[in-house]
Amino acid sequence: MYKLVFFVPESHLESVKTAVLATGAGQIGDYDSCCWQIKGMGQFRPLAAANPFIGSAGVLEQVDEYRVELVCADALIREAVQALVAAHPYEEPAWDVTRLVDVLAADFKP
């Protein structure tokens, strides 16, 4: 199991989530389309060779973005990341993947 985290401008939040969740990512037990999101401020400066979706080369930008987190089965993680990159408006979307440790909830009950 993996956790996928990505950052996306508000204008594309739902379309990128839809693309990623359509791969089967975000399933927890008998629930699908599970994710967590929070609004924040992203910052970047496009370099001279960039073709930015937002902003201009050489100018520091601050943009309202969402951080979205969801779990993803091992067999689906590559497809989920490919869907994320294909649906995302940025040339270089920010995302990360973390492998989760498989433990049972029963291990933590008193």
ChimeraX commands (.cxc) that place a marker at each C-alpha (Angstrom):
marker #1 position 0.00,0.00,0.00 radius 0.5
marker #1 position 1.18,3.51,-0.82 radius 0.5
marker #1 position 0.18,7.04,0.08 radius 0.5
marker #1 position 0.06,9.44,-2.87 radius 0.5
marker #1 position 0.23,13.16,-2.12 radius 0.5
marker #1 position -0.09,15.85,-4.77 radius 0.5
marker #1 position -0.59,19.59,-5.06 radius 0.5
marker #1 position -3.00,21.08,-7.57 radius 0.5
marker #1 position -4.46,24.54,-8.27 radius 0.5
marker #1 position -8.06,24.99,-7.21 radius 0.5
marker #1 position -9.17,25.30,-10.84 radius 0.5
marker #1 position -8.17,21.67,-11.53 radius 0.5
marker #1 position -8.80,20.07,-8.13 radius 0.5
marker #1 position -11.85,18.02,-9.08 radius 0.5
marker #1 position -10.65,16.97,-12.54 radius 0.5
marker #1 position -7.28,15.72,-11.25 radius 0.5
marker #1 position -8.89,13.93,-8.30 radius 0.5
marker #1 position -11.40,12.30,-10.66 radius 0.5
marker #1 position -8.60,11.06,-12.95 radius 0.5
marker #1 position -6.57,9.61,-10.07 radius 0.5
marker #1 position -9.56,8.03,-8.31 radius 0.5
marker #1 position -10.74,6.47,-11.60 radius 0.5
marker #1 position -7.66,4.21,-11.47 radius 0.5
marker #1 position -8.94,2.60,-8.27 radius 0.5
marker #1 position -6.72,4.64,-5.99 radius 0.5
marker #1 position -8.40,5.92,-2.83 radius 0.5
marker #1 position -10.06,2.66,-1.83 radius 0.5
marker #1 position -10.14,1.78,1.86 radius 0.5
marker #1 position -11.97,-1.44,2.64 radius 0.5
marker #1 position -15.55,-1.13,1.38 radius 0.5
marker #1 position -15.17,2.59,0.55 radius 0.5
marker #1 position -13.86,4.19,-2.61 radius 0.5
marker #1 position -13.00,7.76,-3.65 radius 0.5
marker #1 position -11.40,8.32,-0.22 radius 0.5
marker #1 position -9.02,11.26,0.04 radius 0.5
marker #1 position -8.10,14.16,2.28 radius 0.5
marker #1 position -7.46,17.68,1.07 radius 0.5
marker #1 position -6.52,21.05,2.47 radius 0.5
marker #1 position -6.07,24.45,0.85 radius 0.5
marker #1 position -2.72,26.18,1.10 radius 0.5
marker #1 position -0.30,28.41,-0.74 radius 0.5
marker #1 position 2.15,27.05,-3.30 radius 0.5
marker #1 position 5.21,28.94,-4.50 radius 0.5
marker #1 position 7.42,28.56,-7.57 radius 0.5
marker #1 position 9.47,30.54,-10.08 radius 0.5
marker #1 position 9.40,29.34,-13.70 radius 0.5
marker #1 position 12.89,29.29,-15.21 radius 0.5
marker #1 position 13.70,30.64,-18.68 radius 0.5
marker #1 position 12.96,27.38,-20.54 radius 0.5
marker #1 position 9.63,26.79,-18.74 radius 0.5
marker #1 position 6.21,26.99,-20.32 radius 0.5
marker #1 position 4.18,27.72,-17.18 radius 0.5
marker #1 position 0.43,27.19,-16.86 radius 0.5
marker #1 position 0.43,30.05,-14.34 radius 0.5
marker #1 position 2.91,32.92,-14.23 radius 0.5
marker #1 position 5.87,34.05,-16.28 radius 0.5
marker #1 position 9.49,32.97,-16.54 radius 0.5
marker #1 position 11.66,34.56,-13.88 radius 0.5
marker #1 position 8.74,35.79,-11.76 radius 0.5
marker #1 position 8.10,34.28,-8.33 radius 0.5
marker #1 position 4.48,33.08,-8.11 radius 0.5
marker #1 position 2.30,32.27,-5.11 radius 0.5
marker #1 position -0.84,30.32,-5.96 radius 0.5
marker #1 position -3.79,28.92,-4.00 radius 0.5
marker #1 position -3.40,25.16,-4.28 radius 0.5
marker #1 position -4.77,22.06,-2.62 radius 0.5
marker #1 position -2.75,19.28,-1.03 radius 0.5
marker #1 position -4.54,15.98,-1.70 radius 0.5
marker #1 position -3.64,12.70,0.05 radius 0.5
marker #1 position -4.95,9.23,-0.67 radius 0.5
marker #1 position -3.96,5.60,-0.36 radius 0.5
marker #1 position -3.29,3.37,-3.33 radius 0.5
marker #1 position -2.80,-0.37,-3.74 radius 0.5
marker #1 position 0.64,-1.51,-4.92 radius 0.5
marker #1 position -0.70,-2.75,-8.26 radius 0.5
marker #1 position -2.30,0.64,-9.06 radius 0.5
marker #1 position 0.33,3.19,-8.01 radius 0.5
marker #1 position 2.01,3.60,-11.41 radius 0.5
marker #1 position -1.33,4.03,-13.16 radius 0.5
marker #1 position -2.48,6.52,-10.50 radius 0.5
marker #1 position 0.65,8.66,-10.90 radius 0.5
marker #1 position 0.37,8.51,-14.71 radius 0.5
marker #1 position -3.26,9.68,-14.46 radius 0.5
marker #1 position -2.22,12.48,-12.10 radius 0.5
marker #1 position 0.50,13.74,-14.44 radius 0.5
marker #1 position -1.75,13.48,-17.52 radius 0.5
marker #1 position -4.64,15.40,-15.90 radius 0.5
marker #1 position -2.56,18.03,-14.10 radius 0.5
marker #1 position -2.23,21.45,-15.77 radius 0.5
marker #1 position 1.36,22.08,-14.62 radius 0.5
marker #1 position 4.40,21.08,-16.68 radius 0.5
marker #1 position 6.00,19.72,-13.50 radius 0.5
marker #1 position 3.33,18.76,-10.98 radius 0.5
marker #1 position 4.50,18.34,-7.40 radius 0.5
marker #1 position 3.73,14.87,-6.01 radius 0.5
marker #1 position 5.25,12.22,-3.81 radius 0.5
marker #1 position 4.66,8.56,-3.04 radius 0.5
marker #1 position 5.36,6.88,0.29 radius 0.5
marker #1 position 5.24,3.12,0.93 radius 0.5
marker #1 position 3.09,2.37,3.97 radius 0.5
marker #1 position 3.83,-0.33,6.52 radius 0.5
marker #1 position 1.21,-3.08,6.59 radius 0.5
marker #1 position -0.06,-3.43,10.15 radius 0.5
marker #1 position -3.37,-4.54,11.56 radius 0.5
marker #1 position -5.54,-2.12,13.51 radius 0.5
marker #1 position -5.98,-4.90,16.06 radius 0.5
marker #1 position -2.27,-4.56,16.88 radius 0.5
marker #1 position -3.01,-1.12,18.38 radius 0.5
marker #1 position -6.10,-1.87,20.46 radius 0.5
marker #1 position -5.64,-1.88,24.25 radius 0.5
marker link #1:1,2 radius 0.2
marker link #1:2,3 radius 0.2
marker link #1:3,4 radius 0.2
marker link #1:4,5 radius 0.2
marker link #1:5,6 radius 0.2
marker link #1:6,7 radius 0.2
marker link #1:7,8 radius 0.2
marker link #1:8,9 radius 0.2
marker link #1:9,10 radius 0.2
marker link #1:10,11 radius 0.2
marker link #1:11,12 radius 0.2
marker link #1:12,13 radius 0.2
marker link #1:13,14 radius 0.2
marker link #1:14,15 radius 0.2
marker link #1:15,16 radius 0.2
marker link #1:16,17 radius 0.2
marker link #1:17,18 radius 0.2
marker link #1:18,19 radius 0.2
marker link #1:19,20 radius 0.2
marker link #1:20,21 radius 0.2
marker link #1:21,22 radius 0.2
marker link #1:22,23 radius 0.2
marker link #1:23,24 radius 0.2
marker link #1:24,25 radius 0.2
marker link #1:25,26 radius 0.2
marker link #1:26,27 radius 0.2
marker link #1:27,28 radius 0.2
marker link #1:28,29 radius 0.2
marker link #1:29,30 radius 0.2
marker link #1:30,31 radius 0.2
marker link #1:31,32 radius 0.2
marker link #1:32,33 radius 0.2
marker link #1:33,34 radius 0.2
marker link #1:34,35 radius 0.2
marker link #1:35,36 radius 0.2
marker link #1:36,37 radius 0.2
marker link #1:37,38 radius 0.2
marker link #1:38,39 radius 0.2
marker link #1:39,40 radius 0.2
marker link #1:40,41 radius 0.2
marker link #1:41,42 radius 0.2
marker link #1:42,43 radius 0.2
marker link #1:43,44 radius 0.2
marker link #1:44,45 radius 0.2
marker link #1:45,46 radius 0.2
marker link #1:46,47 radius 0.2
marker link #1:47,48 radius 0.2
marker link #1:48,49 radius 0.2
marker link #1:49,50 radius 0.2
marker link #1:50,51 radius 0.2
marker link #1:51,52 radius 0.2
marker link #1:52,53 radius 0.2
marker link #1:53,54 radius 0.2
marker link #1:54,55 radius 0.2
marker link #1:55,56 radius 0.2
marker link #1:56,57 radius 0.2
marker link #1:57,58 radius 0.2
marker link #1:58,59 radius 0.2
marker link #1:59,60 radius 0.2
marker link #1:60,61 radius 0.2
marker link #1:61,62 radius 0.2
marker link #1:62,63 radius 0.2
marker link #1:63,64 radius 0.2
marker link #1:64,65 radius 0.2
marker link #1:65,66 radius 0.2
marker link #1:66,67 radius 0.2
marker link #1:67,68 radius 0.2
marker link #1:68,69 radius 0.2
marker link #1:69,70 radius 0.2
marker link #1:70,71 radius 0.2
marker link #1:71,72 radius 0.2
marker link #1:72,73 radius 0.2
marker link #1:73,74 radius 0.2
marker link #1:74,75 radius 0.2
marker link #1:75,76 radius 0.2
marker link #1:76,77 radius 0.2
marker link #1:77,78 radius 0.2
marker link #1:78,79 radius 0.2
marker link #1:79,80 radius 0.2
marker link #1:80,81 radius 0.2
marker link #1:81,82 radius 0.2
marker link #1:82,83 radius 0.2
marker link #1:83,84 radius 0.2
marker link #1:84,85 radius 0.2
marker link #1:85,86 radius 0.2
marker link #1:86,87 radius 0.2
marker link #1:87,88 radius 0.2
marker link #1:88,89 radius 0.2
marker link #1:89,90 radius 0.2
marker link #1:90,91 radius 0.2
marker link #1:91,92 radius 0.2
marker link #1:92,93 radius 0.2
marker link #1:93,94 radius 0.2
marker link #1:94,95 radius 0.2
marker link #1:95,96 radius 0.2
marker link #1:96,97 radius 0.2
marker link #1:97,98 radius 0.2
marker link #1:98,99 radius 0.2
marker link #1:99,100 radius 0.2
marker link #1:100,101 radius 0.2
marker link #1:101,102 radius 0.2
marker link #1:102,103 radius 0.2
marker link #1:103,104 radius 0.2
marker link #1:104,105 radius 0.2
marker link #1:105,106 radius 0.2
marker link #1:106,107 radius 0.2
marker link #1:107,108 radius 0.2
marker link #1:108,109 radius 0.2
marker link #1:109,110 radius 0.2
view
